[in-house]
């Protein structure tokens, strides 16, 4: 789905090797009790901002909180831990998470796979 692919490209750019260091100063935005702010991820008024707003609004609380916590953790390590985001279509919401540990030679990373309906799909029970 184009909007999900576009969103993932932006997320992977933000949390990849070249730019994640710029985000460390903003880690307080992801502290416990905070909500994911679509304006952090995309320019307000843009189609991508609208997509993030809709998607974050549909996420169940446990998945929203998991995303927030992973981002806060990654930005709190020294150096910050890169996150790779992926998405796959599914009936309900799912999240799979794994972390490759750091080694003496290389920094590890976190991979986060989100699964959900296509954003324009209405759930049959809603």
C-alpha positions, 0 to 999 in steps of 0.5 A: 500500500503506497501510504504505508510504504511512504510512511516506512521510508520516512520512519527508516530515514529518521531512525537510521544511521544518518539521522538518529543522532539528531533525535536524541535531544527530543527523546523526552517526547517519547517518555512514559505517558506521552502520545505519539505526535504525528507532527514529529514524523511528518510536516503538519498539513501534509498527506503523510501527516494525515496518514500518521494521524489516522494510523496512530488514532486507530492503534490499540493502546498497548501497541501505541505504548510499545512503539513509544517505549521502543523509540524512547529506549532507542534514543536513550542508549549511547550511541542511539540504537537504530530502529528499522520499521516494517509493515505487513497487512493483517486482520487485526493489529500485531507488533513483532519486535526483535533486537540484535545485540551490540558486538565488539565490532558493530552496533546492533539494532531494533527491528519493529514489524507492525501488522494491521489492516490497510488504513482505508479498510474498515474493521468488520466489527466497528 
